[in-house]
Amino acid sequence: MKKLFVMLLLSAGVIMANNYNKGVDAYKNGDFTTALHYWEPYANEGDMKAQYNIANLYYKGKGVEQNYKKALYWYQKASVQEHAKSLLKIGLMYCKGEGVLRSFKKAVPYIRSAYENGCKKAPEAWNKYELWKYE
């Protein structure tokens, strides 16, 4: 009985991974609606990569109507888990005033945290928007 339970758990994990990868394949093929369909369950379960991917779909308007507020929602979900690219995107949204009121002061902690979590593009954003002035 114990072996059967372990086998079922392992099978479920393989199926879940395959579904996530189906989303990746759909995205690569330009089928953004299908990618969203496959990624949503993962995002709702807290998978930061799926959350980031969905945020990008909303940010760019791929497979969905462009919606900065929804993009920000999903970036924030991933940022709580210190997802570096999501932290950077939130900071940039504050710098540009996309879906939020423009605020360099609010961008500072996000871009700093993106850098601290390994985002290689964070220094470029820091310098471009001269964020040291808003610390």
Buried (B, 14 or more C-beta within 10 A) or exposed (E): EEEEEEEEEEEEEEEBEEBBEBBBEBBEEEBBEBBBBBBBBBBEEEBBBBBBBBBBBBBEEBBBEEBBEBBBBBBBBBBEBBBBBBBBBBBBBBBEEBBBEEEBEBBBBBBBBBBEBEBEBBEEBBEEBEBEEEE
